[in-house]
């Protein structure tokens, strides 16, 4: 399986980066994981709509129709870890085994990006930083694979 994560992000915190590295290493037995960090726009110098448009264009340029594209957004569908594992299984078995997760910057995602994806998903009803979102997402992807494998990780 191939998993791509496209994120508008700055790597600010070593402890988050360490966690990301750990979960990418754990996931190697299940999938090839590629994380693509795109530069966020300067918030102070432009209107919000312009920022979202520019970041959205960067994201759209990296999307691939061969992937099942999922935008992470606060207004997206919520899933339990078991439902998320089932989604991973369905993509693996029925949608070519390629899945892409999109994480917006501090201002979120443009409407163009949200309109172009296969699913909009929420990791939590609470707001997470985009750096923390990446770590939580990777942990949940790993948890999903462990659920599918029937290991003790989820217990």
Secondary structure, DSSP 8 states (H G I E B T S, - for coil): -EEEEEEE-----HHHHHHHHHHHHHHTTT-EEEEEEE----STTS-HHHHHHHHHHHHHHH--TTSEEEEEEEEEEE--HHHHHHHHHHHHHHSTTEEEEEE-BTTB--HHHHHHSSEEEES-SS---HHHHHHHHHHHHHHHHHHHHT-STT-
